[in-house]
Amino acid sequence: MERTFVYLKPNTIQRQLIGEVISRFERKGLKIVALKMLKMTMEQAEKLYKEHKGKDFYEPLLKFVTSGPIVAMILEGPRAVEVVRHVIGKTDPLEANSGTIRGEFGVTIRKNIVHASDSPEHAKHEMSIFFDTSEIVDYKLLLEEQF
């Protein structure tokens, strides 16, 4: 099983899409092993987006992601990183397929509803920014016990 990090951006919360977005991950078979609402600190934002430092969108991105509450989560499942990337769609909502989260609800590249790790290595790093290991819950779903 693989784990990945996802967070719902402030515009997702403002548009009351939390349940809609989370349900898409669950319907795809991913298991939530950690979940919380918080206001991202500037320190967390800088760590999360450090590879973009110096780019023209860096400062506006940090301002946006720290502007209101977010919902951070860790999802688990086979090929979780790849599955989540498929469910959310391309970064630019105009290029994202219809039926994906960003294709349905994204407005702009920056206000594209959700952030998701793009590799298992990045997922590990990003999870550590927002979660202590004690906040991650290992459990089995009823469906898992049937196999």
C-alpha positions as CSV (number, residue, x, y, z in Angstrom):
1,M,0.0,0.0,0.0
2,E,1.2,3.5,-0.8
3,R,0.3,6.8,1.0
4,T,0.1,10.2,-0.5
5,F,-0.6,13.8,0.8
6,V,-3.5,15.9,-0.4
7,Y,-4.9,19.2,0.8
8,L,-8.0,21.1,-0.1
9,K,-7.2,24.7,-0.8
10,P,-9.0,27.7,0.9
11,N,-11.3,28.2,-2.1
12,T,-12.6,24.6,-1.7
13,I,-13.6,25.4,1.9
14,Q,-15.1,28.7,0.8
15,R,-17.2,27.1,-1.9
16,Q,-18.4,24.3,0.5
17,L,-16.9,21.5,-1.6
18,I,-15.1,19.6,1.1
19,G,-17.5,16.6,1.2
20,E,-17.7,16.5,-2.6
21,V,-14.0,16.3,-3.1
22,I,-13.3,13.9,-0.3
23,S,-16.1,11.6,-1.5
24,R,-14.4,11.3,-4.9
25,F,-11.3,9.9,-3.3
26,E,-13.3,7.5,-1.2
27,R,-15.4,6.3,-4.1
28,K,-12.1,5.6,-6.0
29,G,-11.2,3.2,-3.2
30,L,-8.7,5.3,-1.3
31,K,-8.6,5.1,2.5
32,I,-8.3,8.2,4.6
33,V,-5.6,7.5,7.3
34,A,-5.2,11.1,8.5
35,L,-7.5,14.2,8.2
36,K,-7.6,17.7,9.7
37,M,-8.7,21.2,9.1
38,L,-6.1,23.9,9.8
39,K,-4.8,27.3,8.7
40,M,-1.6,26.8,6.9
41,T,1.3,28.8,8.4
42,M,3.7,30.7,6.2
43,E,6.4,28.4,7.4
44,Q,4.5,25.3,6.2
45,A,3.7,27.0,2.9
46,E,7.3,27.9,2.3
47,K,8.4,24.3,3.1
48,L,5.7,22.9,0.8
49,Y,6.4,25.1,-2.2
50,K,10.2,25.6,-1.7
51,E,11.0,24.4,-5.2
52,H,9.0,27.3,-6.6
53,K,10.8,30.0,-4.6
54,G,11.9,32.8,-6.9
55,K,9.2,32.1,-9.5
56,D,6.7,34.9,-10.3
57,F,3.8,33.0,-8.9
58,Y,5.5,32.0,-5.6
59,E,4.5,34.9,-3.4
60,P,0.9,35.1,-4.6
61,L,0.6,31.3,-4.1
62,L,1.8,31.5,-0.5
63,K,-0.6,34.4,0.1
64,F,-3.5,32.4,-1.3
65,V,-2.8,29.1,0.6
66,T,-2.4,30.9,3.9
67,S,-5.5,33.1,3.4
68,G,-8.0,30.7,5.0
69,P,-8.5,27.2,6.3
70,I,-7.4,24.1,4.4
71,V,-8.2,20.4,4.9
72,A,-5.1,18.3,4.9
73,M,-5.2,14.5,4.5
74,I,-3.2,11.4,3.9
75,L,-4.7,8.8,1.6
76,E,-3.7,5.2,1.3
77,G,-4.2,2.6,-1.4
78,P,-2.5,0.8,-4.3
79,R,-0.6,3.3,-6.4
80,A,-2.2,6.1,-4.3
81,V,-0.1,8.9,-5.8
82,E,-1.0,7.9,-9.3
83,V,-4.6,7.3,-8.5
84,V,-5.0,10.7,-6.8
85,R,-3.3,12.5,-9.7
86,H,-5.8,10.9,-12.1
87,V,-8.8,11.8,-9.9
88,I,-7.8,15.5,-9.6
89,G,-6.8,16.1,-13.2
90,K,-4.2,18.4,-14.7
91,T,-3.0,21.5,-12.8
92,D,-4.7,23.9,-15.2
93,P,-8.4,23.5,-14.9
94,L,-8.9,24.4,-18.5
95,E,-6.7,21.4,-19.5
96,A,-8.1,19.0,-16.9
97,N,-10.5,16.4,-18.2
98,S,-14.2,16.7,-17.5
99,G,-15.1,14.6,-14.5
100,T,-11.8,15.3,-12.6
101,I,-11.9,17.5,-9.5
102,R,-10.0,20.3,-11.2
103,G,-11.9,19.9,-14.4
104,E,-15.2,20.3,-12.6
105,F,-14.4,22.8,-9.9
106,G,-11.1,24.5,-10.6
107,V,-11.1,28.2,-11.6
108,T,-7.4,29.1,-12.3
109,I,-4.1,27.3,-12.1
110,R,-3.5,28.7,-8.6
111,K,-7.1,28.3,-7.5
112,N,-7.4,24.7,-8.7
113,I,-9.2,23.3,-5.6
114,V,-6.6,20.8,-4.5
115,H,-2.9,20.1,-4.0
116,A,-1.6,16.5,-4.3
117,S,1.9,15.0,-4.1
118,D,3.4,14.2,-7.4
119,S,5.6,11.3,-6.3
120,P,6.0,8.9,-3.3
121,E,9.1,10.9,-2.3
122,H,7.4,14.2,-2.3
123,A,4.4,12.6,-0.5
124,K,6.6,11.6,2.4
125,H,8.1,15.0,2.7
126,E,4.8,16.8,2.4
127,M,3.1,14.5,5.0
128,S,5.8,15.4,7.5
129,I,5.1,19.1,7.1
130,F,1.5,18.7,8.3
131,F,1.3,15.4,10.3
132,D,3.1,13.7,13.1
133,T,3.2,10.0,12.8
134,S,0.9,9.8,15.9
135,E,-1.8,11.4,13.8
136,I,-1.8,8.7,11.2
137,V,-4.2,5.9,11.9
138,D,-3.6,2.3,10.7
139,Y,-6.9,0.3,10.3
140,K,-8.6,-2.1,8.0
141,L,-11.7,-1.4,6.0
142,L,-14.4,-4.2,6.0
143,L,-13.7,-4.7,2.3
144,E,-10.0,-5.3,3.0
145,E,-10.8,-8.1,5.5
146,Q,-12.7,-10.1,2.8
147,F,-9.5,-10.7,0.8
